[in-house]
Amino acid sequence: MTQSASLARVFDDLAPRYDHEHHEEVARALLALVGPGVADVVADVACGAGAVALQLARSRPAGAPPVLAVDVSPGMIEAGRARGASLTASGAIDWRLADAVPLPAAAHSLDVVLCASSLHFLGSGAVADWRRVLRPGGRVGFTLPLATHFRPSERFSVLLAADVPLPGSAAEADAWAAANGLTGAVSRVHVLGDRRVVVTSAVTPGGR
């Protein structure tokens, strides 16, 4: 079974009991740090039940570009659509059932890529793909669990990407972003109950 198929199966099973409250908090922290503009073309990568996409869409004016929300799990896409049905304007989110790598987006077509709670499953190839789809100077925002507070079940641990080491500090997250071709990284550790999440904002080379 491929990595994508395995992720889809696990997250399909998780969808009915997904911890929406935790992911809404993570989304708020990520959006606050990155601060996408109202006219930016934005992708929510491995969007899950759409916490980032929904919060962003609700904050943007009518006529703003739709948020591209991509996930490999049909159950998660269905959950996101259901949650957004009464919360966002029609067409505010472009839900896509697809692999996160490569993103279903043309080269240099996006201003911002956001990825909450998923990069440690996608691998560093995701960052290379983000550099492909972003315009020069485009922004990246992602979150990773703090290594000291992450205790995945066996079902999740076997799906972790070996080339995305979980950071033990904000400085480690900054250094990893730089090593993967991003510039100007700023990371912060957020305390969310008994969990710790590192939130990172960075820029693709070429401006801003």
Secondary structure as GFF3:
##gff-version 3
##sequence-region A 1 208
A	DSSP	alpha_helix	3	14	.	.	.	ID=ss1
A	DSSP	three_ten_helix	15	17	.	.	.	ID=ss2
A	DSSP	alpha_helix	20	34	.	.	.	ID=ss3
A	DSSP	beta_strand	42	45	.	.	.	ID=ss4
A	DSSP	alpha_helix	51	59	.	.	.	ID=ss5
A	DSSP	beta_strand	67	71	.	.	.	ID=ss6
A	DSSP	alpha_helix	74	84	.	.	.	ID=ss7
A	DSSP	beta_strand	93	97	.	.	.	ID=ss8
A	DSSP	beta_strand	110	115	.	.	.	ID=ss9
A	DSSP	alpha_helix	119	122	.	.	.	ID=ss10
A	DSSP	alpha_helix	125	133	.	.	.	ID=ss11
A	DSSP	beta_strand	134	145	.	.	.	ID=ss12
A	DSSP	three_ten_helix	147	149	.	.	.	ID=ss13
A	DSSP	alpha_helix	154	157	.	.	.	ID=ss14
A	DSSP	alpha_helix	170	179	.	.	.	ID=ss15
A	DSSP	beta_strand	183	192	.	.	.	ID=ss16
A	DSSP	beta_strand	195	203	.	.	.	ID=ss17
###
